[in-house]
Amino acid sequence: MNDDVRCAGLMKRINEKMEKGANEKLRGHGVTFAQMQMQMLMAIYNADMDSVPLKTLEKHFEVAQSTAAGVIVRLERKGLVEGFVPKEDKRLKYIRLTKTGKEICEASELE
């Protein structure tokens, strides 16, 4: 087995172990790392604005609109974010954290 294959296997196992640990810590908050939920929460939390356009999240994570929207829908159902359409441009959708969403982000930074 060459070094590249061995290295790739080790990197995969490290990633899986880190993801498992993150999911175990987040389980009590009702979010997962694996389904991009926590990453999106933190991206919104770390943005320099009160709300983030859904299109910005799509570009940041390099995912299709349907993927980003699906994650946001799951987070909305959990009461962690809320989406809204601004009056000035009905074609856009913005996402902001709820109080609970902010608390989860703040708690995850401390761990």
Phi and psi in radians as a Rosetta constraint file:
Dihedral C 1 N 2 CA 2 C 2 CIRCULARHARMONIC -1.432 0.35
Dihedral N 2 CA 2 C 2 N 3 CIRCULARHARMONIC 2.920 0.35
Dihedral C 2 N 3 CA 3 C 3 CIRCULARHARMONIC -1.114 0.35
Dihedral N 3 CA 3 C 3 N 4 CIRCULARHARMONIC -0.620 0.35
Dihedral C 3 N 4 CA 4 C 4 CIRCULARHARMONIC -1.087 0.35
Dihedral N 4 CA 4 C 4 N 5 CIRCULARHARMONIC -0.761 0.35
Dihedral C 4 N 5 CA 5 C 5 CIRCULARHARMONIC -1.172 0.35
Dihedral N 5 CA 5 C 5 N 6 CIRCULARHARMONIC -0.751 0.35
Dihedral C 5 N 6 CA 6 C 6 CIRCULARHARMONIC -1.097 0.35
Dihedral N 6 CA 6 C 6 N 7 CIRCULARHARMONIC -0.758 0.35
Dihedral C 6 N 7 CA 7 C 7 CIRCULARHARMONIC -1.116 0.35
Dihedral N 7 CA 7 C 7 N 8 CIRCULARHARMONIC -0.765 0.35
Dihedral C 7 N 8 CA 8 C 8 CIRCULARHARMONIC -1.060 0.35
Dihedral N 8 CA 8 C 8 N 9 CIRCULARHARMONIC -0.715 0.35
Dihedral C 8 N 9 CA 9 C 9 CIRCULARHARMONIC -1.116 0.35
Dihedral N 9 CA 9 C 9 N 10 CIRCULARHARMONIC -0.730 0.35
Dihedral C 9 N 10 CA 10 C 10 CIRCULARHARMONIC -1.132 0.35
Dihedral N 10 CA 10 C 10 N 11 CIRCULARHARMONIC -0.737 0.35
Dihedral C 10 N 11 CA 11 C 11 CIRCULARHARMONIC -1.096 0.35
Dihedral N 11 CA 11 C 11 N 12 CIRCULARHARMONIC -0.693 0.35
Dihedral C 11 N 12 CA 12 C 12 CIRCULARHARMONIC -1.097 0.35
Dihedral N 12 CA 12 C 12 N 13 CIRCULARHARMONIC -0.775 0.35
Dihedral C 12 N 13 CA 13 C 13 CIRCULARHARMONIC -1.155 0.35
Dihedral N 13 CA 13 C 13 N 14 CIRCULARHARMONIC -0.678 0.35
Dihedral C 13 N 14 CA 14 C 14 CIRCULARHARMONIC -1.106 0.35
Dihedral N 14 CA 14 C 14 N 15 CIRCULARHARMONIC -0.794 0.35
Dihedral C 14 N 15 CA 15 C 15 CIRCULARHARMONIC -1.051 0.35
Dihedral N 15 CA 15 C 15 N 16 CIRCULARHARMONIC -0.780 0.35
Dihedral C 15 N 16 CA 16 C 16 CIRCULARHARMONIC -1.095 0.35
Dihedral N 16 CA 16 C 16 N 17 CIRCULARHARMONIC -0.705 0.35
Dihedral C 16 N 17 CA 17 C 17 CIRCULARHARMONIC -1.171 0.35
Dihedral N 17 CA 17 C 17 N 18 CIRCULARHARMONIC -0.735 0.35
Dihedral C 17 N 18 CA 18 C 18 CIRCULARHARMONIC -1.130 0.35
Dihedral N 18 CA 18 C 18 N 19 CIRCULARHARMONIC -0.735 0.35
Dihedral C 18 N 19 CA 19 C 19 CIRCULARHARMONIC -1.116 0.35
Dihedral N 19 CA 19 C 19 N 20 CIRCULARHARMONIC -0.729 0.35
Dihedral C 19 N 20 CA 20 C 20 CIRCULARHARMONIC -1.086 0.35
Dihedral N 20 CA 20 C 20 N 21 CIRCULARHARMONIC -0.760 0.35
Dihedral C 20 N 21 CA 21 C 21 CIRCULARHARMONIC -1.103 0.35
Dihedral N 21 CA 21 C 21 N 22 CIRCULARHARMONIC -0.747 0.35
Dihedral C 21 N 22 CA 22 C 22 CIRCULARHARMONIC -1.113 0.35
Dihedral N 22 CA 22 C 22 N 23 CIRCULARHARMONIC -0.752 0.35
Dihedral C 22 N 23 CA 23 C 23 CIRCULARHARMONIC -1.113 0.35
Dihedral N 23 CA 23 C 23 N 24 CIRCULARHARMONIC -0.654 0.35
Dihedral C 23 N 24 CA 24 C 24 CIRCULARHARMONIC -1.115 0.35
Dihedral N 24 CA 24 C 24 N 25 CIRCULARHARMONIC -0.714 0.35
Dihedral C 24 N 25 CA 25 C 25 CIRCULARHARMONIC -1.190 0.35
Dihedral N 25 CA 25 C 25 N 26 CIRCULARHARMONIC -0.609 0.35
Dihedral C 25 N 26 CA 26 C 26 CIRCULARHARMONIC -1.510 0.35
Dihedral N 26 CA 26 C 26 N 27 CIRCULARHARMONIC -0.251 0.35
Dihedral C 26 N 27 CA 27 C 27 CIRCULARHARMONIC -0.926 0.35
Dihedral N 27 CA 27 C 27 N 28 CIRCULARHARMONIC -0.724 0.35
Dihedral C 27 N 28 CA 28 C 28 CIRCULARHARMONIC -1.151 0.35
Dihedral N 28 CA 28 C 28 N 29 CIRCULARHARMONIC -0.343 0.35
Dihedral C 28 N 29 CA 29 C 29 CIRCULARHARMONIC -1.643 0.35
Dihedral N 29 CA 29 C 29 N 30 CIRCULARHARMONIC -0.102 0.35
Dihedral C 29 N 30 CA 30 C 30 CIRCULARHARMONIC 1.401 0.35
Dihedral N 30 CA 30 C 30 N 31 CIRCULARHARMONIC 0.291 0.35
Dihedral C 30 N 31 CA 31 C 31 CIRCULARHARMONIC -2.139 0.35
Dihedral N 31 CA 31 C 31 N 32 CIRCULARHARMONIC 2.852 0.35
Dihedral C 31 N 32 CA 32 C 32 CIRCULARHARMONIC -2.204 0.35
Dihedral N 32 CA 32 C 32 N 33 CIRCULARHARMONIC 2.700 0.35
Dihedral C 32 N 33 CA 33 C 33 CIRCULARHARMONIC -1.474 0.35
Dihedral N 33 CA 33 C 33 N 34 CIRCULARHARMONIC -0.660 0.35
Dihedral C 33 N 34 CA 34 C 34 CIRCULARHARMONIC -1.079 0.35
Dihedral N 34 CA 34 C 34 N 35 CIRCULARHARMONIC -0.627 0.35
Dihedral C 34 N 35 CA 35 C 35 CIRCULARHARMONIC -1.649 0.35
Dihedral N 35 CA 35 C 35 N 36 CIRCULARHARMONIC 0.352 0.35
Dihedral C 35 N 36 CA 36 C 36 CIRCULARHARMONIC 1.252 0.35
Dihedral N 36 CA 36 C 36 N 37 CIRCULARHARMONIC 0.102 0.35
Dihedral C 36 N 37 CA 37 C 37 CIRCULARHARMONIC -1.145 0.35
Dihedral N 37 CA 37 C 37 N 38 CIRCULARHARMONIC -0.877 0.35
Dihedral C 37 N 38 CA 38 C 38 CIRCULARHARMONIC -1.178 0.35
Dihedral N 38 CA 38 C 38 N 39 CIRCULARHARMONIC -0.632 0.35
Dihedral C 38 N 39 CA 39 C 39 CIRCULARHARMONIC -1.077 0.35
Dihedral N 39 CA 39 C 39 N 40 CIRCULARHARMONIC -0.723 0.35
Dihedral C 39 N 40 CA 40 C 40 CIRCULARHARMONIC -1.194 0.35
Dihedral N 40 CA 40 C 40 N 41 CIRCULARHARMONIC -0.721 0.35
Dihedral C 40 N 41 CA 41 C 41 CIRCULARHARMONIC -1.003 0.35
Dihedral N 41 CA 41 C 41 N 42 CIRCULARHARMONIC -0.813 0.35
Dihedral C 41 N 42 CA 42 C 42 CIRCULARHARMONIC -1.191 0.35
Dihedral N 42 CA 42 C 42 N 43 CIRCULARHARMONIC -0.599 0.35
Dihedral C 42 N 43 CA 43 C 43 CIRCULARHARMONIC -1.103 0.35
Dihedral N 43 CA 43 C 43 N 44 CIRCULARHARMONIC -0.728 0.35
Dihedral C 43 N 44 CA 44 C 44 CIRCULARHARMONIC -1.198 0.35
Dihedral N 44 CA 44 C 44 N 45 CIRCULARHARMONIC -0.759 0.35
Dihedral C 44 N 45 CA 45 C 45 CIRCULARHARMONIC -1.052 0.35
Dihedral N 45 CA 45 C 45 N 46 CIRCULARHARMONIC -0.717 0.35
Dihedral C 45 N 46 CA 46 C 46 CIRCULARHARMONIC -1.492 0.35
Dihedral N 46 CA 46 C 46 N 47 CIRCULARHARMONIC -0.080 0.35
Dihedral C 46 N 47 CA 47 C 47 CIRCULARHARMONIC -1.179 0.35
Dihedral N 47 CA 47 C 47 N 48 CIRCULARHARMONIC 2.634 0.35
Dihedral C 47 N 48 CA 48 C 48 CIRCULARHARMONIC -1.527 0.35
Dihedral N 48 CA 48 C 48 N 49 CIRCULARHARMONIC 0.527 0.35
Dihedral C 48 N 49 CA 49 C 49 CIRCULARHARMONIC -2.556 0.35
Dihedral N 49 CA 49 C 49 N 50 CIRCULARHARMONIC 2.849 0.35
Dihedral C 49 N 50 CA 50 C 50 CIRCULARHARMONIC -1.217 0.35
Dihedral N 50 CA 50 C 50 N 51 CIRCULARHARMONIC -0.504 0.35
Dihedral C 50 N 51 CA 51 C 51 CIRCULARHARMONIC -2.474 0.35
Dihedral N 51 CA 51 C 51 N 52 CIRCULARHARMONIC 2.775 0.35
Dihedral C 51 N 52 CA 52 C 52 CIRCULARHARMONIC -2.200 0.35
Dihedral N 52 CA 52 C 52 N 53 CIRCULARHARMONIC 2.333 0.35
Dihedral C 52 N 53 CA 53 C 53 CIRCULARHARMONIC -1.117 0.35
Dihedral N 53 CA 53 C 53 N 54 CIRCULARHARMONIC 2.444 0.35
Dihedral C 53 N 54 CA 54 C 54 CIRCULARHARMONIC -0.983 0.35
Dihedral N 54 CA 54 C 54 N 55 CIRCULARHARMONIC -0.655 0.35
Dihedral C 54 N 55 CA 55 C 55 CIRCULARHARMONIC -1.038 0.35
Dihedral N 55 CA 55 C 55 N 56 CIRCULARHARMONIC -0.640 0.35
Dihedral C 55 N 56 CA 56 C 56 CIRCULARHARMONIC -1.127 0.35
Dihedral N 56 CA 56 C 56 N 57 CIRCULARHARMONIC -0.704 0.35
Dihedral C 56 N 57 CA 57 C 57 CIRCULARHARMONIC -1.148 0.35
Dihedral N 57 CA 57 C 57 N 58 CIRCULARHARMONIC -0.715 0.35
Dihedral C 57 N 58 CA 58 C 58 CIRCULARHARMONIC -0.996 0.35
Dihedral N 58 CA 58 C 58 N 59 CIRCULARHARMONIC -0.837 0.35
Dihedral C 58 N 59 CA 59 C 59 CIRCULARHARMONIC -1.185 0.35
Dihedral N 59 CA 59 C 59 N 60 CIRCULARHARMONIC -0.747 0.35
Dihedral C 59 N 60 CA 60 C 60 CIRCULARHARMONIC -1.049 0.35
Dihedral N 60 CA 60 C 60 N 61 CIRCULARHARMONIC -0.764 0.35
Dihedral C 60 N 61 CA 61 C 61 CIRCULARHARMONIC -1.614 0.35
Dihedral N 61 CA 61 C 61 N 62 CIRCULARHARMONIC -0.040 0.35
Dihedral C 61 N 62 CA 62 C 62 CIRCULARHARMONIC 0.938 0.35
Dihedral N 62 CA 62 C 62 N 63 CIRCULARHARMONIC 0.917 0.35
Dihedral C 62 N 63 CA 63 C 63 CIRCULARHARMONIC -2.211 0.35
Dihedral N 63 CA 63 C 63 N 64 CIRCULARHARMONIC 2.826 0.35
Dihedral C 63 N 64 CA 64 C 64 CIRCULARHARMONIC -1.186 0.35
Dihedral N 64 CA 64 C 64 N 65 CIRCULARHARMONIC 2.751 0.35
Dihedral C 64 N 65 CA 65 C 65 CIRCULARHARMONIC -0.992 0.35
Dihedral N 65 CA 65 C 65 N 66 CIRCULARHARMONIC -0.705 0.35
Dihedral C 65 N 66 CA 66 C 66 CIRCULARHARMONIC -1.134 0.35
Dihedral N 66 CA 66 C 66 N 67 CIRCULARHARMONIC -0.610 0.35
Dihedral C 66 N 67 CA 67 C 67 CIRCULARHARMONIC -1.192 0.35
Dihedral N 67 CA 67 C 67 N 68 CIRCULARHARMONIC -0.863 0.35
Dihedral C 67 N 68 CA 68 C 68 CIRCULARHARMONIC -1.068 0.35
Dihedral N 68 CA 68 C 68 N 69 CIRCULARHARMONIC -0.774 0.35
Dihedral C 68 N 69 CA 69 C 69 CIRCULARHARMONIC -1.100 0.35
Dihedral N 69 CA 69 C 69 N 70 CIRCULARHARMONIC -0.662 0.35
Dihedral C 69 N 70 CA 70 C 70 CIRCULARHARMONIC -1.114 0.35
Dihedral N 70 CA 70 C 70 N 71 CIRCULARHARMONIC -0.733 0.35
Dihedral C 70 N 71 CA 71 C 71 CIRCULARHARMONIC -1.122 0.35
Dihedral N 71 CA 71 C 71 N 72 CIRCULARHARMONIC -0.776 0.35
Dihedral C 71 N 72 CA 72 C 72 CIRCULARHARMONIC -1.101 0.35
Dihedral N 72 CA 72 C 72 N 73 CIRCULARHARMONIC -0.703 0.35
Dihedral C 72 N 73 CA 73 C 73 CIRCULARHARMONIC -1.038 0.35
Dihedral N 73 CA 73 C 73 N 74 CIRCULARHARMONIC -0.768 0.35
Dihedral C 73 N 74 CA 74 C 74 CIRCULARHARMONIC -1.120 0.35
Dihedral N 74 CA 74 C 74 N 75 CIRCULARHARMONIC -0.688 0.35
Dihedral C 74 N 75 CA 75 C 75 CIRCULARHARMONIC -1.207 0.35
Dihedral N 75 CA 75 C 75 N 76 CIRCULARHARMONIC -0.607 0.35
Dihedral C 75 N 76 CA 76 C 76 CIRCULARHARMONIC -1.133 0.35
Dihedral N 76 CA 76 C 76 N 77 CIRCULARHARMONIC -0.754 0.35
Dihedral C 76 N 77 CA 77 C 77 CIRCULARHARMONIC -1.061 0.35
Dihedral N 77 CA 77 C 77 N 78 CIRCULARHARMONIC -0.538 0.35
Dihedral C 77 N 78 CA 78 C 78 CIRCULARHARMONIC -1.489 0.35
Dihedral N 78 CA 78 C 78 N 79 CIRCULARHARMONIC -0.058 0.35
Dihedral C 78 N 79 CA 79 C 79 CIRCULARHARMONIC 1.331 0.35
Dihedral N 79 CA 79 C 79 N 80 CIRCULARHARMONIC 0.419 0.35
Dihedral C 79 N 80 CA 80 C 80 CIRCULARHARMONIC -1.718 0.35
Dihedral N 80 CA 80 C 80 N 81 CIRCULARHARMONIC -0.422 0.35
Dihedral C 80 N 81 CA 81 C 81 CIRCULARHARMONIC -2.422 0.35
Dihedral N 81 CA 81 C 81 N 82 CIRCULARHARMONIC 2.859 0.35
Dihedral C 81 N 82 CA 82 C 82 CIRCULARHARMONIC -2.381 0.35
Dihedral N 82 CA 82 C 82 N 83 CIRCULARHARMONIC 2.431 0.35
Dihedral C 82 N 83 CA 83 C 83 CIRCULARHARMONIC -1.799 0.35
Dihedral N 83 CA 83 C 83 N 84 CIRCULARHARMONIC 2.610 0.35
Dihedral C 83 N 84 CA 84 C 84 CIRCULARHARMONIC -2.646 0.35
Dihedral N 84 CA 84 C 84 N 85 CIRCULARHARMONIC 2.763 0.35
Dihedral C 84 N 85 CA 85 C 85 CIRCULARHARMONIC -1.938 0.35
Dihedral N 85 CA 85 C 85 N 86 CIRCULARHARMONIC 2.144 0.35
Dihedral C 85 N 86 CA 86 C 86 CIRCULARHARMONIC -1.204 0.35
Dihedral N 86 CA 86 C 86 N 87 CIRCULARHARMONIC 2.564 0.35
Dihedral C 86 N 87 CA 87 C 87 CIRCULARHARMONIC -1.059 0.35
Dihedral N 87 CA 87 C 87 N 88 CIRCULARHARMONIC -0.608 0.35
Dihedral C 87 N 88 CA 88 C 88 CIRCULARHARMONIC -1.309 0.35
Dihedral N 88 CA 88 C 88 N 89 CIRCULARHARMONIC -0.332 0.35
Dihedral C 88 N 89 CA 89 C 89 CIRCULARHARMONIC -2.662 0.35
Dihedral N 89 CA 89 C 89 N 90 CIRCULARHARMONIC 1.691 0.35
Dihedral C 89 N 90 CA 90 C 90 CIRCULARHARMONIC -1.219 0.35
Dihedral N 90 CA 90 C 90 N 91 CIRCULARHARMONIC -0.139 0.35
Dihedral C 90 N 91 CA 91 C 91 CIRCULARHARMONIC -1.406 0.35
Dihedral N 91 CA 91 C 91 N 92 CIRCULARHARMONIC -0.277 0.35
Dihedral C 91 N 92 CA 92 C 92 CIRCULARHARMONIC -1.702 0.35
Dihedral N 92 CA 92 C 92 N 93 CIRCULARHARMONIC 2.673 0.35
Dihedral C 92 N 93 CA 93 C 93 CIRCULARHARMONIC -2.238 0.35
Dihedral N 93 CA 93 C 93 N 94 CIRCULARHARMONIC 2.257 0.35
Dihedral C 93 N 94 CA 94 C 94 CIRCULARHARMONIC -1.922 0.35
Dihedral N 94 CA 94 C 94 N 95 CIRCULARHARMONIC 2.649 0.35
Dihedral C 94 N 95 CA 95 C 95 CIRCULARHARMONIC -2.175 0.35
Dihedral N 95 CA 95 C 95 N 96 CIRCULARHARMONIC 2.356 0.35
Dihedral C 95 N 96 CA 96 C 96 CIRCULARHARMONIC -2.345 0.35
Dihedral N 96 CA 96 C 96 N 97 CIRCULARHARMONIC 2.683 0.35
Dihedral C 96 N 97 CA 97 C 97 CIRCULARHARMONIC -1.328 0.35
Dihedral N 97 CA 97 C 97 N 98 CIRCULARHARMONIC 2.560 0.35
Dihedral C 97 N 98 CA 98 C 98 CIRCULARHARMONIC -1.496 0.35
Dihedral N 98 CA 98 C 98 N 99 CIRCULARHARMONIC 3.064 0.35
Dihedral C 98 N 99 CA 99 C 99 CIRCULARHARMONIC -1.007 0.35
Dihedral N 99 CA 99 C 99 N 100 CIRCULARHARMONIC -0.778 0.35
Dihedral C 99 N 100 CA 100 C 100 CIRCULARHARMONIC -1.123 0.35
Dihedral N 100 CA 100 C 100 N 101 CIRCULARHARMONIC -0.710 0.35
Dihedral C 100 N 101 CA 101 C 101 CIRCULARHARMONIC -1.050 0.35
Dihedral N 101 CA 101 C 101 N 102 CIRCULARHARMONIC -0.756 0.35
Dihedral C 101 N 102 CA 102 C 102 CIRCULARHARMONIC -1.096 0.35
Dihedral N 102 CA 102 C 102 N 103 CIRCULARHARMONIC -0.734 0.35
Dihedral C 102 N 103 CA 103 C 103 CIRCULARHARMONIC -1.087 0.35
Dihedral N 103 CA 103 C 103 N 104 CIRCULARHARMONIC -0.713 0.35
Dihedral C 103 N 104 CA 104 C 104 CIRCULARHARMONIC -1.116 0.35
Dihedral N 104 CA 104 C 104 N 105 CIRCULARHARMONIC -0.745 0.35
Dihedral C 104 N 105 CA 105 C 105 CIRCULARHARMONIC -1.107 0.35
Dihedral N 105 CA 105 C 105 N 106 CIRCULARHARMONIC -0.760 0.35
Dihedral C 105 N 106 CA 106 C 106 CIRCULARHARMONIC -1.123 0.35
Dihedral N 106 CA 106 C 106 N 107 CIRCULARHARMONIC -0.722 0.35
Dihedral C 106 N 107 CA 107 C 107 CIRCULARHARMONIC -1.141 0.35
Dihedral N 107 CA 107 C 107 N 108 CIRCULARHARMONIC -0.662 0.35
Dihedral C 107 N 108 CA 108 C 108 CIRCULARHARMONIC -1.222 0.35
Dihedral N 108 CA 108 C 108 N 109 CIRCULARHARMONIC -0.490 0.35
Dihedral C 108 N 109 CA 109 C 109 CIRCULARHARMONIC -1.223 0.35
Dihedral N 109 CA 109 C 109 N 110 CIRCULARHARMONIC -0.498 0.35
Dihedral C 109 N 110 CA 110 C 110 CIRCULARHARMONIC -1.387 0.35
Dihedral N 110 CA 110 C 110 N 111 CIRCULARHARMONIC -0.423 0.35
